[in-house]
Amino acid sequence: MDDIRQLTAAIFSKYQNDPVPIDRWLRKVDGNILYIKDKGVLMYHDRELKNDNGKKSTHIWLCGVVSQYRLQGVARAMLRSMLRNKCQPLVSAHVNRKKFPEMVACLEQLGFKTVPLVLDRSADGKHLEKALERFEIDTEVLRTRLANLMKK
Ligand SMILES: CC(C)(COP(=O)(O)OP(=O)(O)OC[C@H]1O[C@@H](n2cnc3c(N)ncnc32)[C@H](O)[C@@H]1OP(=O)(O)O)[C@@H](O)C(=O)NCCC(=O)NCCS
């Protein structure tokens, strides 16, 4: 667990005024954490939005790679590992484009599309953030895309 704490602090401290709320994040994702030691971390959980017509997604809660290891396929490798586990029909992420432009570039490059996001106030409570955009992709499409990138 220390590895994960160190990684999240190294990657996300610069985006936060307060210390990284790692305990809250860990509760949120209930053990769905993948990491590559000293390089990157991915936390995800199953999620269903009220306005999603029952389409469930495996939701990327957080993905981060230490700056010196970026653009070397670390995020891709972690997503590939995630898809080896049981996943929902969609993969989604809610991202603030201004705050996390690299994540937007990464998701768009991998084929995610933006769709309207209406957050469920009761589920998302006080952490509701107006600037979030929803990115999603069919899980099988992402799996194929990542597999094809491996072959290159
Ligand atoms: C976003 C982030 C996780 C991407 O990690 P990464 O390991 O560099 O991504 P990868 O090397 O696996 O790249 C995956 C694809 O996205 C593309 N990509 C990633 N970052 C990109 C960028 N900044 N600009 C353009 N394309 C980018 C890569 O070219 C690659 O495309 P390809 O599959 O066609 O080769 C990393 O930049 C990061 O941690 N940023 C800061 C934290 C953050 O924004 N987290 C998101 C909030 S949850």
The ligand as a Tripos MOL2 file, in Angstrom:
@<TRIPOS>MOLECULE
LIG
   48    50     1     0     0
SMALL
NO_CHARGES

@<TRIPOS>ATOM
      1 C1         -2.6270   10.8580  -18.8780 C.3       1 LIG1
      2 C2         -1.4910    9.9110  -18.5230 C.3       1 LIG1
      3 C3         -1.9780    8.9380  -17.4450 C.3       1 LIG1
      4 C4         -1.0730    9.1220  -19.7780 C.3       1 LIG1
      5 O1         -0.1180    8.1380  -19.4020 O.3       1 LIG1
      6 P1          1.0070    7.6170  -20.4110 P.3       1 LIG1
      7 O2          1.6380    6.4350  -19.7910 O.co2     1 LIG1
      8 O3          1.8890    8.7400  -20.7990 O.co2     1 LIG1
      9 O4          0.1470    7.1680  -21.6780 O.3       1 LIG1
     10 P2          0.6160    6.1180  -22.7880 P.3       1 LIG1
     11 O5          2.0750    6.3200  -23.0580 O.co2     1 LIG1
     12 O6          0.1870    4.7490  -22.4010 O.co2     1 LIG1
     13 O7         -0.1940    6.6300  -24.0510 O.3       1 LIG1
     14 C5         -1.3910    6.0330  -24.5140 C.3       1 LIG1
     15 C6         -1.7780    6.7470  -25.7960 C.3       1 LIG1
     16 O8         -2.1860    8.0880  -25.5060 O.3       1 LIG1
     17 C7         -1.3410    9.0120  -26.2000 C.3       1 LIG1
     18 N1         -1.0060   10.0920  -25.2670 N.ar      1 LIG1
     19 C8         -0.7270    9.9830  -23.9610 C.ar      1 LIG1
     20 N2         -0.4280   11.2030  -23.4470 N.ar      1 LIG1
     21 C9         -0.5230   12.0630  -24.4800 C.ar      1 LIG1
     22 C10        -0.2960   13.4540  -24.6130 C.ar      1 LIG1
     23 N3          0.0840   14.1930  -23.5610 N.pl3     1 LIG1
     24 N4         -0.4910   14.0450  -25.8200 N.ar      1 LIG1
     25 C11        -0.8620   13.3110  -26.8920 C.ar      1 LIG1
     26 N5         -1.0780   11.9510  -26.8460 N.ar      1 LIG1
     27 C12        -0.9080   11.3510  -25.6480 C.ar      1 LIG1
     28 C13        -0.0950    8.2460  -26.5350 C.3       1 LIG1
     29 O9          0.5480    8.7800  -27.6800 O.3       1 LIG1
     30 C14        -0.6170    6.8630  -26.7730 C.3       1 LIG1
     31 O10        -1.1420    6.7830  -28.0890 O.3       1 LIG1
     32 P3         -0.9240    5.4430  -28.9650 P.3       1 LIG1
     33 O11        -1.6210    4.3990  -28.1360 O.co2     1 LIG1
     34 O12        -1.5650    5.7260  -30.2610 O.co2     1 LIG1
     35 O13         0.5420    5.2190  -29.0050 O.co2     1 LIG1
     36 C15        -0.2480   10.7110  -18.0040 C.3       1 LIG1
     37 O14         0.0720   11.7210  -18.9400 O.3       1 LIG1
     38 C16        -0.4730   11.3770  -16.6450 C.2       1 LIG1
     39 O15        -0.3420   10.7440  -15.6020 O.2       1 LIG1
     40 N6         -0.7890   12.6900  -16.6490 N.am      1 LIG1
     41 C17        -0.9440   13.4360  -15.3980 C.3       1 LIG1
     42 C18        -2.0380   12.9130  -14.5210 C.3       1 LIG1
     43 C19        -3.3830   12.9240  -15.2060 C.2       1 LIG1
     44 O16        -3.7020   13.7690  -16.0170 O.2       1 LIG1
     45 N7         -4.2140   11.9480  -14.8180 N.am      1 LIG1
     46 C20        -5.5750   11.8940  -15.2620 C.3       1 LIG1
     47 C21        -6.5070   12.2810  -14.1920 C.3       1 LIG1
     48 S1         -7.3770   10.9170  -13.5840 S.3       1 LIG1
@<TRIPOS>BOND
     1     1     2 1
     2     2     3 1
     3     2     4 1
     4     2    36 1
     5     4     5 1
     6     5     6 1
     7     6     7 2
     8     6     8 1
     9     6     9 1
    10     9    10 1
    11    10    11 2
    12    10    12 1
    13    10    13 1
    14    13    14 1
    15    14    15 1
    16    15    16 1
    17    15    30 1
    18    16    17 1
    19    17    18 1
    20    17    28 1
    21    18    19 ar
    22    18    27 ar
    23    19    20 ar
    24    20    21 ar
    25    21    22 ar
    26    21    27 ar
    27    22    23 1
    28    22    24 ar
    29    24    25 ar
    30    25    26 ar
    31    26    27 ar
    32    28    29 1
    33    28    30 1
    34    30    31 1
    35    31    32 1
    36    32    33 2
    37    32    34 1
    38    32    35 1
    39    36    37 1
    40    36    38 1
    41    38    39 2
    42    38    40 1
    43    40    41 1
    44    41    42 1
    45    42    43 1
    46    43    44 2
    47    43    45 1
    48    45    46 1
    49    46    47 1
    50    47    48 1
@<TRIPOS>SUBSTRUCTURE
     1 LIG1         1 GROUP 0 **** ****
